[in-house]
């Protein structure tokens, strides 16, 4: 992108801010989003971030990159892989932006050793509600915003530039798909790998899992390697998640590092089946360039606009659907309990698993107990992200019934839920879970005029 192009993007951003009428809510003018909660229409102009969608520079010697806030991970990875480098955590979908993964939450199979994307940020330029761009680091006078920014979802400001850490990567990833017949055994093995980074005498660099049923579940263990050899291709006819399944024991596979990082994007994990894209007769003619999450998002947008799925259900005499599209975290010791409850009560499968552990809280000014106050996972404790993305029949008279059950169960198991989708928390419960007084102090300092939406209004009231 270069410094000059970035400066021009910043100038466009600030000009668009000045065009928003005084008193109007400041929001992005982005046409795309990876959020699954519907939002109220904004009658005013939005922030023009079109010039902030690229990598500014990559420094191989320091293994860092300067990145514009709206740069997608697809563009970020394309810029770093030629140097043999990658972000320490690369969320699964190509169109997730770096700024979005930091102000929201991102996760992937390196999270058991590298934590969450915001933990790789060294400094960040943020456009506040007042139209000022400030630089926040762990050690300057804006450190409170640096630590409070993750999980704020644009309610404390928007990221303009981020300096992030990178890690060296090999050109290939060797995979082992390990089958388990009992959830307890899967949980125990996942915890052991998270602790020592190996399995059966072999290093584990990447770790995630898939639950198809209570007696058919898998961990996928990835190891970086530079050994040449044949690799699989899951970008056209073959479907990655189906390759995981086998009768017993361990199967092996190999992918290029590029294809490993984007292994889930081609079929949006397994959600492409809702559009018929996994039907062999349809897939044969489906353009390869449209086998990607960004195209499925367009189809979802059409469904939201015209209620296509509910209309089709009505024609069949079936009830409308309640979307259950969520990612939650529970302590690893509660994984089996949560999965058993979920499989019994929520008719959705498969389910994705991704263990994570926050990096050691060694940053200056960080809270040793809750270093990231708006999403207060505990350091030195292993959690498991559980992802499930589908729909269930609505419960008459109780909108959001299944999602409310999930929220209650997650809380009972000492877990937490991401806010990219629908939420139904009461104000006091939300306050306790997502920052409370800490958030209010940040809001008062960095958005005193209330130009940005409040987090509860945005996440729960869908404003």
C-alpha positions in Angstrom: 0.0 0.0 0.0 2.8 2.4 0.9 2.8 5.4 3.3 1.4 7.9 0.7 -1.6 5.7 -0.2 -2.3 5.2 3.5 -2.1 9.0 4.2 -4.6 9.5 1.4 -6.9 6.9 2.9 -6.7 8.7 6.3 -7.6 12.0 4.6 -10.6 10.4 3.0 -11.7 9.0 6.3 -11.4 12.3 8.1 -13.2 14.1 5.3 -16.1 11.6 5.6 -16.2 12.2 9.3 -16.6 15.9 8.8 -19.5 15.2 6.4 -21.6 13.5 9.2 -24.0 16.0 10.7 -23.4 17.1 14.3 -25.3 14.9 16.7 -25.7 12.0 14.2 -24.3 8.6 15.1 -20.9 7.9 13.6 -20.9 4.6 11.8 -18.9 2.8 9.1 -20.1 3.1 5.5 -18.9 -0.5 4.7 -21.1 -2.5 2.4 -20.0 -5.8 3.8 -19.8 -7.2 7.3 -19.0 -10.5 9.2 -21.6 -9.7 11.8 -24.6 -11.9 12.2 -26.8 -9.5 14.0 -29.1 -7.2 12.0 -28.7 -3.5 12.5 -30.9 -0.5 12.2 -30.5 1.5 8.9 -28.3 4.5 9.3 -30.0 7.6 7.6 -26.7 9.6 7.7 -23.5 9.3 5.7 -21.0 6.9 7.2 -17.2 6.8 7.5 -15.5 6.1 4.2 -12.8 3.5 5.0 -12.3 2.5 1.4 -8.7 3.7 1.4 -7.7 1.7 4.4 -7.8 -1.8 3.0 -4.2 -2.8 2.5 -0.9 -3.7 4.2 1.3 -0.6 4.6 4.6 -2.4 5.1 6.1 -5.7 6.3 9.4 -5.8 8.2 10.9 -9.3 7.9 13.8 -8.5 10.3 11.5 -7.6 13.2 8.7 -9.9 12.1 6.1 -7.1 12.2 3.7 -5.4 9.9 1.9 -2.1 9.7 -1.6 -2.7 8.5 -4.5 -0.4 7.7 -7.5 -1.1 9.9 -9.9 -2.4 7.1 -7.3 -4.7 5.5 -8.8 -8.2 5.2 -6.8 -11.2 6.4 -6.8 -12.4 2.8 -4.8 -9.3 1.7 -2.7 -9.5 4.9 -1.7 -13.1 4.4 -1.0 -12.4 0.7 1.5 -9.7 1.8 3.2 -11.7 4.5 3.5 -15.2 3.1 6.2 -14.3 0.5 8.4 -13.4 3.5 7.7 -16.7 5.1 5.6 -14.9 7.8 2.0 -15.0 8.9 -0.1 -13.2 11.6 0.1 -15.2 14.8 -3.6 -15.8 14.6 -5.4 -15.9 11.3 -9.2 -16.1 11.6 -10.9 -18.6 9.4 -12.6 -16.4 6.8 -10.8 -14.4 4.2 -13.0 -11.2 4.5 -12.6 -10.7 8.2 -10.6 -7.5 8.7 -7.7 -7.1 11.0 -9.5 -4.2 12.7 -12.6 -6.2 13.0 -10.8 -9.2 14.6 -9.3 -6.8 17.2 -12.3 -4.7 18.1 -14.4 -7.8 17.9 -12.8 -11.2 18.5 -11.0 -13.6 16.2 -9.7 -17.1 16.9 -8.1 -20.0 15.1 -6.0 -23.1 15.5 -2.9 -21.2 16.8 -4.9 -19.7 19.7 -3.9 -22.5 22.1 -0.4 -21.0 21.9 -0.8 -17.5 20.5 -4.0 -16.3 22.2 -6.4 -13.9 20.3 -5.6 -11.5 17.5 -5.5 -8.4 19.8 -2.7 -9.9 21.8 -0.4 -9.6 18.8 -1.0 -5.8 18.5 1.9 -3.6 19.4 0.3 -0.2 18.8 -2.9 1.0 17.2 -4.2 4.2 15.7 -7.9 4.7 16.6 -10.4 7.2 15.3 -12.4 8.3 18.3 -16.0 9.4 18.4 -14.8 13.0 18.5 -13.0 12.7 15.2 -9.5 12.6 16.6 -7.0 9.9 15.6 -4.9 8.8 18.6 -2.2 6.2 19.0 -2.7 3.7 21.9 0.1 1.4 23.2 0.5 -0.6 26.3 2.8 2.0 27.8 1.5 5.5 26.7 -1.2 7.6 28.2 -3.8 5.9 26.1 -3.0 2.4 27.5 -6.5 2.2 29.0 -8.0 2.3 25.5 -5.4 -0.1 24.2 -6.6 -2.7 26.7 -10.2 -1.7 26.5 -10.5 -1.7 22.7 -10.9 -5.5 22.2 -14.6 -6.5 22.1 -15.8 -2.9 21.9 -17.2 -3.4 18.4 -16.7 0.1 17.2 -18.3 1.7 20.2 -15.0 3.2 21.5 -13.6 4.1 18.0 -12.4 2.5 14.8 -9.0 1.2 14.1 -7.1 3.1 11.4 -3.6 1.5 11.6 -2.3 -1.4 13.6 1.3 -2.6 14.1 1.2 -6.3 14.7 3.6 -9.2 15.4 4.1 -11.9 12.9 5.6 -15.4 13.1 7.7 -17.5 10.8 5.8 -20.3 9.0 6.9 -23.2 6.9 5.5 -23.8 3.4 3.4 -26.9 4.3 1.3 -28.2 7.2 1.1 -31.9 7.9 -2.2 -32.9 9.5 -3.4 -35.7 11.7 -7.1 -36.2 12.2 -7.6 -38.1 15.4 -11.0 -39.7 16.0 -12.5 -40.1 19.5 -15.6 -42.0 20.5 -16.1 -40.3 23.8 -16.2 -36.6 24.5 -14.4 -37.1 27.8 -11.4 -38.6 25.9 -11.4 -35.7 23.4 -11.4 -33.1 26.2 -8.6 -34.9 28.1 -6.4 -35.1 25.0 -7.1 -31.5 24.0 -6.1 -30.3 27.4 -2.9 -32.3 27.3 -1.9 -30.9 23.9 -2.7 -27.4 25.0 -0.3 -27.9 28.0 2.7 -29.4 26.3 2.2 -28.7 22.5 2.6 -32.3 21.4 0.7 -35.6 20.8 2.1 -39.1 20.5 5.7 -37.7 20.4 5.0 -35.2 17.5 4.9 -31.4 17.8 1.5 -29.7 17.4 1.5 -26.2 15.9 -2.2 -26.0 15.1 -5.1 -27.5 17.0 -8.8 -27.5 16.4 -11.6 -30.1 16.3 -15.0 -31.1 15.0 -17.9 -32.8 16.7 -20.3 -34.6 14.4 -22.0 -36.6 17.2 -21.2 -37.5 20.8 -19.4 -40.7 19.6 -17.9 -39.2 16.4 -15.6 -36.3 17.2 -12.1 -35.4 16.0 -9.1 -33.3 16.8 -7.0 -32.0 13.9 -3.3 -31.6 14.7 -1.2 -29.6 12.4 2.6 -29.4 12.2 4.6 -27.0 10.1 7.0 -28.6 7.8 9.3 -27.7 4.8 9.4 -31.3 3.5 8.2 -31.4 -0.1 5.5 -33.8 -1.1 2.0 -34.1 -2.5 -0.7 -31.8 -1.0 -4.5 -32.0 -1.1 -6.8 -29.4 -2.7 -10.1 -28.5 -1.1 -10.9 -25.5 -3.2 -13.1 -27.2 -5.7 -14.8 -30.6 -5.7 -13.3 -32.0 -2.5 -14.7 -30.7 0.8 -12.3 -30.2 3.7 -14.5 -31.1 6.7 -15.6 -34.3 5.0 -11.9 -35.3 4.7 -11.6 -35.3 8.5 -14.1 -38.2 9.0 -12.9 -41.8 9.2 -13.8 -45.0 11.1 -11.1 -45.1 13.7 -7.6 -44.1 14.8 -5.6 -41.5 12.9 -5.5 -40.3 9.3 -3.0 -38.0 7.7 -3.1 -35.2 5.1 -1.0 -32.3 3.9 -1.8 -28.8 2.7 0.2 -25.8 1.7 0.3 -23.2 4.4 -1.9 -20.9 2.2 -4.5 -23.6 1.7 -4.3 -24.6 5.4 -5.0 -21.0 6.6 -8.1 -20.8 4.3 -9.2 -24.5 4.6 -12.5 -23.4 6.2 -13.3 -20.5 3.8 -14.2 -22.5 0.7 -17.3 -24.1 2.3 -17.7 -21.5 5.2 -16.8 -24.4 7.4 -19.8 -26.6 6.4 -22.4 -23.9 6.0 -22.2 -24.0 2.2 -24.5 -27.0 2.3 -27.4 -24.7 3.0 -27.0 -23.3 -0.5 -26.7 -26.7 -2.2 -23.0 -26.1 -2.9 -22.0 -29.5 -1.4 -24.4 -31.4 -3.7 -22.0 -33.1 -6.2 -24.3 -32.4 -9.2 -24.5 -28.7 -8.3 -20.9 -28.3 -7.2 -19.6 -29.6 -10.5 -20.9 -26.5 -12.2 -20.4 -24.0 -9.3 -17.7 -21.5 -10.3 -14.6 -22.0 -8.2 -14.3 -18.2 -7.6 -17.7 -18.3 -5.9 -16.8 -21.1 -3.5 -15.9 -18.7 -0.7 -17.4 -17.1 2.3 -17.8 -13.6 0.8 -20.2 -15.0 -1.8 -22.2 -17.0 0.8 -22.5 -13.7 2.7 -24.2 -12.2 -0.3 -26.7 -15.1 -0.3 -27.3 -14.6 3.4 -28.0 -10.9 2.7 -30.6 -11.8 0.2 -32.2 -14.1 2.6 -32.3 -11.4 5.3 -33.8 -8.9 2.8 -36.5 -11.1 1.4 -37.0 -13.7 4.2 -36.4 -16.5 1.6 -35.9 -19.3 4.0 -39.0 -18.5 6.1 -41.1 -18.2 3.0 -40.0 -21.6 1.8 -40.7 -23.1 5.2 -44.2 -21.5 5.2 -44.9 -23.1 1.8 -44.0 -26.5 3.3 -46.1 -25.9 6.4 -43.0 -25.6 8.6 -42.3 -23.0 11.2 -40.0 -20.1 10.7 -36.4 -20.4 11.8 -34.5 -18.9 14.7 -30.9 -18.3 13.8 -28.4 -19.9 16.2 -25.1 -18.5 14.9 -22.7 -18.2 17.9 -19.2 -18.7 19.2 -18.8 -19.3 22.9 -15.9 -20.1 25.2 -16.0 -22.4 28.2 -13.2 -23.5 30.5 -11.7 -26.6 29.0 -12.7 -28.7 32.0 -16.4 -27.9 31.2 -16.2 -28.7 27.5 -17.8 -32.1 27.8 -20.6 -30.8 30.0 -21.4 -28.1 27.5 -21.3 -30.3 24.4 -23.5 -33.0 26.1 -26.0 -30.3 26.9 -25.9 -28.8 23.5 -26.2 -32.1 21.6 -29.2 -33.0 23.7 -31.0 -29.6 23.5 -30.0 -27.8 20.2 -30.4 -29.8 17.0 -27.3 -28.4 15.2 -24.3 -30.3 13.9 -21.4 -30.3 13.2 -19.8 -28.2 16.0 -16.4 -26.6 15.8 -13.9 -26.6 18.7 -10.9 -24.4 19.1 -8.9 -24.3 22.3 -7.3 -21.0 23.4 -5.2 -19.6 26.2 -4.4 -15.9 26.7 -0.7 -15.1 26.4 1.1 -14.4 29.7 0.0 -10.9 31.0 3.5 -9.5 30.8 2.6 -6.2 29.1 3.2 -3.1 31.2 0.0 -1.6 32.7 -2.0 -4.8 32.1 -4.2 -6.2 34.8 -2.8 -9.6 35.8 -6.3 -10.9 36.5 -8.3 -9.3 33.7 -5.9 -7.9 31.1 -8.6 -7.3 28.5 -11.5 -6.0 30.6 -14.3 -6.1 28.0 -13.8 -9.8 27.4 -12.4 -10.9 30.8 -11.0 -14.4 30.1 -8.5 -15.4 32.7 -4.8 -15.7 31.9 -3.1 -19.1 32.4 -6.5 -20.8 32.0 -7.4 -22.9 28.9 -10.7 -22.3 27.3 -12.4 -24.0 24.3 -14.2 -22.0 21.7 -17.4 -23.8 20.6 -18.8 -22.6 17.2 -22.2 -23.5 15.9 -23.9 -21.9 12.9 -27.3 -22.8 11.8 -31.0 -22.4 12.7 -33.7 -24.2 14.7 -37.5 -23.9 14.5 -38.8 -20.8 16.4 -40.5 -21.3 19.8 -43.9 -19.5 19.6 -44.2 -16.6 22.0 -40.5 -16.6 22.9 -38.3 -14.9 20.4 -34.7 -16.1 20.7 -35.6 -19.1 22.9 -32.6 -21.3 21.9 -30.1 -18.4 22.1 -31.3 -17.5 25.6 -30.9 -21.1 26.7 -27.4 -21.1 25.3 -26.5 -17.8 27.1 -27.7 -19.2 30.4 -25.9 -22.5 30.1 -22.6 -20.8 29.1 -22.9 -18.5 32.1 -23.6 -21.5 34.4 -20.4 -23.2 33.1 -18.2 -20.1 33.7 -18.0 -19.3 30.1 -18.4 -16.2 27.8 -20.0 -15.5 24.4 -18.8 -13.4 21.5 -21.0 -10.5 20.4 -20.9 -10.7 16.6 -24.4 -12.3 16.6 -27.7 -11.9 18.4 -27.6 -11.4 22.1 -30.5 -11.3 24.6 -28.9 -10.3 27.9 -30.7 -8.1 30.4 -28.8 -4.8 31.0 -27.4 -5.8 34.5 -26.2 -9.2 33.3 -24.5 -7.7 30.2 -22.9 -5.0 32.4 -21.4 -7.7 34.6 -20.1 -9.8 31.6 -18.8 -7.1 29.3 -16.8 -4.4 31.1 -19.3 -2.6 33.3 -17.8 0.4 35.0 -14.5 0.0 33.1 -16.4 0.4 29.8 -18.3 3.4 31.1 -15.1 5.2 32.0 -13.6 4.5 28.6 -16.8 5.7 26.9 -16.7 8.9 29.0 -13.0 9.6 28.2 -13.0 8.7 24.5 -16.6 9.4 23.3 -17.9 12.0 25.7 -20.5 13.4 23.2 -21.9 9.9 22.6 -21.2 10.0 18.8 -20.7 6.3 18.7 -23.3 3.7 19.7 -23.2 2.2 23.2 -22.1 -1.5 23.3 -25.4 -2.7 24.8 -27.4 -0.7 22.3 -25.3 -2.2 19.4 -25.0 -5.8 20.6 -28.4 -6.5 22.2 -30.8 -3.8 20.9 -29.3 -4.1 17.4 -29.2 -0.3 16.8 
